[in-house]
């Protein structure tokens, strides 16, 4: 505890080197994550457009789900697990308790495909509002929401832990993944602004995005953390919730988090207009569907060779103008 803030860092060497930050206050619920997916064997970047954020609308509120650890198993990302789970067990119709248990069981079912000798550590971080009260849950086999630090090896089973708002702790800020790149002052500033009376969700979101981008810059943009950030914001003073994508050097194509709600699921949500829309359409028709069952919609940077999503004005690694 410090300054009335519950703080958690979970650090690890992960199969996708992500950084996510989740914030809960009596008014706000915010989650954000970078979108880079790396290939640890080749030490390269597989894609800059991995969807690591899912917005789930459940009967008594909303949940923002991010993750760190596993990037891809048997051609599927953890977001794909959630997508299929949403359809199979009707996640949007379940109570939050049952949602968390379903995610726990799915993680245990998927993790068996990784050899015991491999790095099996994985966590889902769920910022959730239930009946108007925000909390942060962690479904993990190596870290918890209610304690600092993380185990060096994965345990045999996944557990569900929770960090709840309580008197004297009016904000929870939870950072997971490559937290060694996260600046302590940036972390404190997020907490300080989130605690202010009347603090707007966009103000806190912007600080979170800035912190993740700074973490990417700290690694020279070549580390596992990408500079584009997917985010979601829920404000009790507003109806519904907002979500989007921030790219520091600009983009003409927006890719939004997956959305699971009663009666419908939306994935690979892409917003583009004008010439960008035409290029995206041409690219998707020209390419074969890749192993994620969707066009990658990326080109290679002519300067450094890193993948660059269509619409990006600069390469996310070397900042070459596209």
Secondary structure per residue as TSV (DSSP state, phi and psi in degrees):
chain	resnum	aa	ss	phi	psi
A	1	X	-	360.0	139.8
A	2	X	B	-156.2	137.7
A	3	X	T	51.5	36.4
A	4	X	T	72.4	18.6
A	5	X	E	-116.5	132.1
A	6	X	E	-86.0	121.4
A	7	X	E	-116.7	139.1
A	8	X	E	-142.4	132.9
A	9	X	E	-119.8	131.3
A	10	X	E	-120.7	114.5
A	11	X	E	-113.6	146.6
A	12	X	-	-168.6	160.1
A	13	X	-	-92.6	114.9
A	14	X	-	-116.6	162.5
A	15	X	S	-73.2	-25.2
A	16	X	B	-127.6	128.5
A	17	X	-	-86.8	69.3
A	18	X	-	-88.9	168.8
A	19	X	E	-138.6	122.1
A	20	X	E	-125.4	150.0
A	21	X	E	-134.0	129.3
A	22	X	E	-123.5	135.5
A	23	X	E	-126.0	135.6
A	24	X	E	-130.4	130.3
A	25	X	E	-136.6	172.2
A	26	X	S	-57.6	-27.7
A	27	X	S	-100.4	-39.5
A	28	X	E	-113.6	148.0
A	29	X	E	-134.4	121.0
A	30	X	E	-137.2	139.2
A	31	X	E	-139.7	143.2
A	32	X	E	-149.5	149.9
A	33	X	E	-151.5	149.9
A	34	X	E	-73.5	175.4
A	35	X	-	-124.7	14.3
A	36	X	-	-84.2	140.3
A	37	X	E	-125.8	124.4
A	38	X	E	-108.9	160.6
A	39	X	E	-106.7	102.2
A	40	X	T	-62.7	-31.0
A	41	X	T	-69.9	-44.8
A	42	X	T	-88.4	-8.5
A	43	X	T	56.7	38.9
A	44	X	E	-124.7	175.2
A	45	X	E	-96.2	122.7
A	46	X	E	-80.2	-45.7
A	47	X	E	-157.5	154.7
A	48	X	S	-105.5	10.7
A	49	X	-	-133.6	42.1
A	50	X	-	-79.9	126.1
A	51	X	-	-79.9	110.7
A	52	X	-	-112.7	10.3
A	53	X	-	-129.0	127.6
A	54	X	E	-122.4	130.8
A	55	X	E	-99.5	119.1
A	56	X	E	-115.4	121.5
A	57	X	E	-95.9	112.2
A	58	X	E	-107.0	170.7
A	59	X	T	-56.6	-29.1
A	60	X	T	-114.5	13.6
A	61	X	E	165.3	-146.4
A	62	X	E	-139.7	154.0
A	63	X	E	-134.8	135.0
A	64	X	E	-107.3	118.3
A	65	X	E	-113.0	118.1
A	66	X	E	-118.0	177.5
A	67	X	E	-156.6	162.6
A	68	X	E	-146.0	150.5
A	69	X	B	125.6	-94.0
A	70	X	-	-83.6	133.5
A	71	X	-	-100.0	-35.4
A	72	X	-	-158.6	128.3
A	73	X	B	-132.4	125.1
A	74	X	T	50.9	47.0
A	75	X	T	67.7	17.6
A	76	X	B	-130.5	138.6
A	77	X	-	-89.3	164.0
A	78	X	H	-58.2	-27.5
A	79	X	H	-66.8	-34.9
A	80	X	H	-65.1	-37.7
A	81	X	H	-58.0	-46.8
A	82	X	H	-65.1	-39.5
A	83	X	H	-60.5	-48.4
A	84	X	H	-68.5	-36.7
A	85	X	H	-64.8	-39.6
A	86	X	H	-58.4	-37.3
A	87	X	H	-79.8	-38.2
A	88	X	H	-72.7	-42.4
A	89	X	T	-112.5	5.9
A	90	X	T	58.1	59.9
A	91	X	G	-53.1	-39.1
A	92	X	G	-68.8	-10.3
A	93	X	G	-101.5	-6.9
A	94	X	S	-89.1	156.2
A	95	X	-	-67.6	159.7
A	96	X	H	-58.7	-40.8
A	97	X	H	-56.4	-45.3
A	98	X	H	-73.1	-30.1
A	99	X	H	-61.9	-47.7
A	100	X	H	-61.8	-40.4
A	101	X	H	-68.2	-37.5
A	102	X	H	-65.6	-39.7
A	103	X	H	-66.0	-40.8
A	104	X	H	-59.5	-47.6
A	105	X	H	-64.4	-38.8
A	106	X	H	-66.4	-40.0
A	107	X	H	-62.0	-41.4
A	108	X	H	-67.7	-32.4
A	109	X	H	-70.4	-37.9
A	110	X	H	-78.8	-33.3
A	111	X	H	-68.2	-19.2
A	112	X	T	-66.3	-16.7
A	113	X	T	-77.5	-7.8
A	114	X	S	-99.3	129.1
A	115	X	-	-55.4	147.9
A	116	X	T	-58.6	-30.3
A	117	X	T	-75.1	-12.8
A	118	X	S	-86.4	180.0
A	119	X	-	-86.1	103.5
A	120	X	-	-96.1	3.6
A	121	X	-	-65.3	132.0
A	122	X	-	-156.4	144.8
A	123	X	E	-140.2	139.8
A	124	X	E	-103.4	130.3
A	125	X	E	-108.1	122.6
A	126	X	E	-119.7	106.9
A	127	X	E	-86.8	116.6
A	128	X	E	-130.4	144.9
A	129	X	E	-114.1	126.7
A	130	X	E	-130.3	119.7
A	131	X	T	53.1	39.0
A	132	X	T	86.3	-4.6
A	133	X	E	-108.6	128.6
A	134	X	E	-95.4	139.5
A	135	X	E	-144.9	166.8
A	136	X	E	-122.4	126.1
A	137	X	E	-113.0	151.2
A	138	X	E	-129.6	124.4
A	139	X	E	-106.2	108.2
A	140	X	E	-151.2	159.4
A	141	X	S	-111.0	14.4
A	142	X	S	-151.4	-8.6
A	143	X	B	-145.0	166.5
A	144	X	-	-132.1	161.1
A	145	X	S	-81.4	-22.2
A	146	X	S	-104.7	8.1
A	147	X	S	-141.0	157.2
A	148	X	S	-86.1	159.0
A	149	X	S	84.9	178.4
A	150	X	B	-153.4	151.5
A	151	X	-	-74.6	148.1
A	152	X	S	-75.8	-21.8
A	153	X	S	-128.8	155.3
A	154	X	-	-74.3	141.2
A	155	X	-	-80.1	171.3
A	156	X	S	-74.3	-23.7
A	157	X	S	-131.9	158.6
A	158	X	-	-89.3	144.6
A	159	X	E	-123.9	162.2
A	160	X	E	-112.9	122.6
A	161	X	E	-126.7	163.1
A	162	X	E	-142.3	143.0
A	163	X	E	-118.6	118.2
A	164	X	E	-111.1	149.6
A	165	X	-	-67.3	139.7
A	166	X	B	-148.9	165.0
A	167	X	T	-52.5	132.4
A	168	X	T	89.6	-11.6
A	169	X	B	-131.9	87.5
A	170	X	-	-92.4	2.7
A	171	X	E	-151.2	140.1
A	172	X	E	-118.2	128.4
A	173	X	E	-120.2	118.2
A	174	X	E	-118.3	117.1
A	175	X	E	-110.7	134.8
A	176	X	E	-137.3	151.7
A	177	X	E	102.2	-131.3
A	178	X	S	-82.8	65.4
A	179	X	G	-71.9	-12.0
A	180	X	G	-66.3	-18.6
A	181	X	G	-91.3	-5.1
A	182	X	S	-85.0	125.6
A	183	X	-	-72.9	130.9
A	184	X	H	-61.2	-38.9
A	185	X	H	-66.4	-37.6
A	186	X	H	-63.9	-39.8
A	187	X	H	-62.1	-46.1
A	188	X	H	-65.5	-36.8
A	189	X	H	-66.0	-39.2
A	190	X	H	-58.1	-47.3
A	191	X	H	-64.1	-41.7
A	192	X	H	-64.5	-45.5
A	193	X	H	-69.2	-38.9
A	194	X	H	-62.9	-27.7
A	195	X	H	-81.0	-14.6
A	196	X	S	-66.8	139.1
A	197	X	T	-63.4	127.9
A	198	X	T	83.9	5.9
A	199	X	-	-60.4	129.1
A	200	X	-	-85.2	147.9
A	201	X	H	-58.9	-37.3
A	202	X	H	-65.5	-33.0
A	203	X	H	-66.3	-44.7
A	204	X	H	-68.9	-41.7
A	205	X	H	-58.3	-44.1
A	206	X	H	-62.0	-37.6
A	207	X	H	-67.6	-38.2
A	208	X	H	-64.4	-46.7
A	209	X	H	-59.8	-43.9
A	210	X	H	-60.2	-40.1
A	211	X	H	-66.6	-39.7
A	212	X	H	-69.7	-41.5
A	213	X	H	-62.8	-41.3
A	214	X	H	-63.4	-36.0
A	215	X	H	-65.1	-37.5
A	216	X	H	-66.3	-42.4
A	217	X	H	-63.9	-33.7
A	218	X	H	-62.5	-30.0
A	219	X	T	-92.5	15.5
A	220	X	T	69.5	21.2
A	221	X	T	62.9	2.9
A	222	X	-	-102.5	-6.2
A	223	X	S	-75.0	-173.8
A	224	X	S	-72.2	-13.3
A	225	X	-	-92.0	125.8
A	226	X	-	-82.9	165.5
A	227	X	S	-96.2	-14.2
A	228	X	E	-88.1	140.2
A	229	X	E	-128.8	124.9
A	230	X	E	-93.2	137.8
A	231	X	E	-144.5	160.3
A	232	X	E	-145.1	142.2
A	233	X	E	-134.1	132.0
A	234	X	E	-123.4	129.1
A	235	X	E	-125.1	123.3
A	236	X	T	-64.4	-18.9
A	237	X	T	-84.7	-5.6
A	238	X	S	-123.3	151.8
A	239	X	S	-81.1	134.5
A	240	X	S	76.6	-160.9
A	241	X	E	-147.5	159.8
A	242	X	E	-111.8	148.8
A	243	X	E	-150.7	156.1
A	244	X	E	-173.7	-163.7
A	245	X	E	-137.7	131.1
A	246	X	E	-112.6	125.2
A	247	X	E	-120.0	115.6
A	248	X	T	-57.2	-33.6
A	249	X	T	-97.0	4.1
A	250	X	-	96.0	149.1
A	251	X	B	-152.6	150.2
A	252	X	S	-102.7	-1.0
A	253	X	E	-126.4	125.1
A	254	X	E	-104.2	133.2
A	255	X	E	-115.7	126.3
A	256	X	E	-104.5	162.8
A	257	X	-	-61.8	159.2
A	258	X	E	-68.4	149.6
A	259	X	E	-129.6	124.3
A	260	X	E	-117.9	120.0
A	261	X	E	-141.6	170.3
A	262	X	T	-60.5	126.3
A	263	X	T	83.4	-6.4
A	264	X	E	-159.8	149.7
A	265	X	E	-133.9	136.3
A	266	X	E	-124.9	124.7
A	267	X	-	-130.7	162.0
A	268	X	S	51.8	48.1
A	269	X	E	-78.2	115.9
A	270	X	E	-123.5	132.4
A	271	X	E	-119.5	120.0
A	272	X	E	-149.3	148.5
A	273	X	-	-135.6	162.6
A	274	X	H	62.7	-144.0
A	275	X	H	-57.5	-33.3
A	276	X	H	-62.8	-39.8
A	277	X	H	-65.2	-39.6
A	278	X	H	-65.0	-44.2
A	279	X	H	-63.0	-41.3
A	280	X	H	-62.9	-42.3
A	281	X	H	-64.0	-44.1
A	282	X	H	-63.3	-41.7
A	283	X	H	-63.9	-44.4
A	284	X	H	-68.3	-30.5
A	285	X	H	-80.4	-31.2
A	286	X	H	-77.6	-35.4
A	287	X	S	-84.5	149.8
A	288	X	-	-76.1	153.7
A	289	X	-	-65.9	127.3
A	290	X	-	-79.3	-172.9
A	291	X	T	-72.0	-5.5
A	292	X	T	-93.8	7.0
A	293	X	S	67.8	28.2
A	294	X	S	-158.9	152.5
A	295	X	-	-62.3	140.9
A	296	X	-	-71.5	-24.9
A	297	X	-	51.4	44.0
A	298	X	E	-134.3	151.2
A	299	X	E	-120.5	177.0
A	300	X	E	-103.8	139.1
A	301	X	-	-65.1	127.1
A	302	X	T	-68.5	-13.8
A	303	X	T	-93.3	-47.7
A	304	X	T	-118.4	-10.2
A	305	X	-	85.4	-1.3
A	306	X	-	-70.2	150.7
A	307	X	E	-68.0	137.7
A	308	X	E	-128.9	116.7
A	309	X	E	-59.3	144.4
A	310	X	T	-57.6	139.3
A	311	X	T	98.8	-22.2
A	312	X	B	-68.4	135.1
A	313	X	S	-80.2	-22.9
A	314	X	B	-139.7	155.9
A	315	X	-	-64.8	136.4
A	316	X	T	-74.3	-8.4
A	317	X	T	-103.9	-60.8
A	318	X	T	-98.6	-6.4
A	319	X	-	65.9	28.2
A	320	X	-	-68.1	134.9
A	321	X	B	-68.3	127.8
A	322	X	-	-96.5	360.0
